[in-house]
Structure formats: structure tokens, C-alpha cells
Amino acid sequence: MKPIALAAACALLLAACQSNDHGEPQYRGNTTADSTGYAGAGAGAVEPPGAKLVKTAALELQVGDVQSGAHALTVLAKDMGGALRHQHLSANEGATRRLKQGNDSVLLLHALEPSASLTLRVPAERLDEFLFAAAQVAAFVRGSDFDVDDRTLDYVSAQWRADARRRLLENPSTSRKVTATTAALEVRDEEIGQRLEQRSIDEAVRYSIVRVELAQPPLL
């Protein structure tokens, strides 16, 4: 009896394994693509509708001449609808070389290291285009940074606060209590402040700030 029972058990086990092989798998990975279309912060990411994303960038460029480089970047920003917001040119003293002339004289040569700092305002929708074009101005790029600051919650908070203060002033039951008092002025000032914060965020979203540091080979 025991051999018969063992054979029957093996047959049932084999049938179960074959059923699992041809049927639906018991465990599955999550292979369904995200239907929202958002790809996070990676390349090609789609921005969520209504998001207030403030994009900023910084470049460190080595150029042949800082004055020519600064002029080229300023023209580039203006051609894209941007503007120059700050510019600083300097030439710091670098290494010193001593050249002996004759038996009792020495000529000192001081190297100057010209540099420039620029702050440029560029339309956010053309920021990538500007960064790629700016890199073409340089002999090589010494460093670069790109940041995205999500100000959506700050914007929504300012909007809700401003709306709440406006409704407070428009509500007949409460407006009588604050009319002709300093409280009414304070509420109006707070509403104006929140509206200005919204406008400031909108402006920062619309235009990106790019800070550029330029350097060139030392001059003797």
C-alpha cells in the first residue's frame, strides 16, 4: 500500500507544478508604467501642472579674455530676453618672478589674474539653451551647478492667506468690527504682503538667475 500511496502523491505534485507553469504566475513585479507622465527630477522630467519651480544655475568658466567673455554672455542673455543684473571685473596680483639683469639689478615681474563675476537673468524656458550656449564661449567649463527649488507650497500658502484676509474684510459681520480701526489697516497690509509674495514667486519662476565666474590665464 505504501508504494501505491507514494506514487499517487508524486503524481499530484507533478500535476500541480505543471499547472503553475502554464497558468498565471503567483507573484508579479510592478511592471505597469506610471500613467501620470512625471519622471521625477531626472532628464526629460515633465513638470506637474501649476507647480512653482524656481530654477537657478551657476557656471565657472575659463576664457581667453574675461572682458570679451563677459560681453559675449551679456549679449547672449539679452538676445534670449534676459538681462545683466550684476557685473564685477577685477585683476588680482598673482605670482612674482625675479629676472636678474646685470650684476646688481633685478627685474620683478608681477602676474595679474583677471576675473569677472556676472549675475544674469534668463527666461526659465530658455535656461538650458543659455547654459549650453554659454559653455561654447569658454575654453573649458571648470564647474557648473543647477538647482530647482519647489515654491508651490509657499505660493499656495500666500494665496490662501491673502484670500482669507480679503474675505474677512468683505464679510459684513466682521468688517464692522475692524472698519476705521488700525486692525483694518493691518489686515489690508497683510493681504498686500501676501499678494506681493505671490508676485515675487511668479517672477522667480518666470526668470532664472544664473551666476557666472570667469577666469583667464595670468597676464605678466
Secondary structure as GFF3:
##gff-version 3
##sequence-region A 1 220
A	DSSP	alpha_helix	2	22	.	.	.	ID=ss1
A	DSSP	beta_strand	53	62	.	.	.	ID=ss2
A	DSSP	alpha_helix	66	79	.	.	.	ID=ss3
A	DSSP	beta_strand	83	101	.	.	.	ID=ss4
A	DSSP	beta_strand	105	123	.	.	.	ID=ss5
A	DSSP	three_ten_helix	124	126	.	.	.	ID=ss6
A	DSSP	alpha_helix	127	137	.	.	.	ID=ss7
A	DSSP	beta_strand	140	150	.	.	.	ID=ss8
A	DSSP	alpha_helix	152	170	.	.	.	ID=ss9
A	DSSP	alpha_helix	172	178	.	.	.	ID=ss10
A	DSSP	alpha_helix	182	206	.	.	.	ID=ss11
A	DSSP	beta_strand	207	215	.	.	.	ID=ss12
###
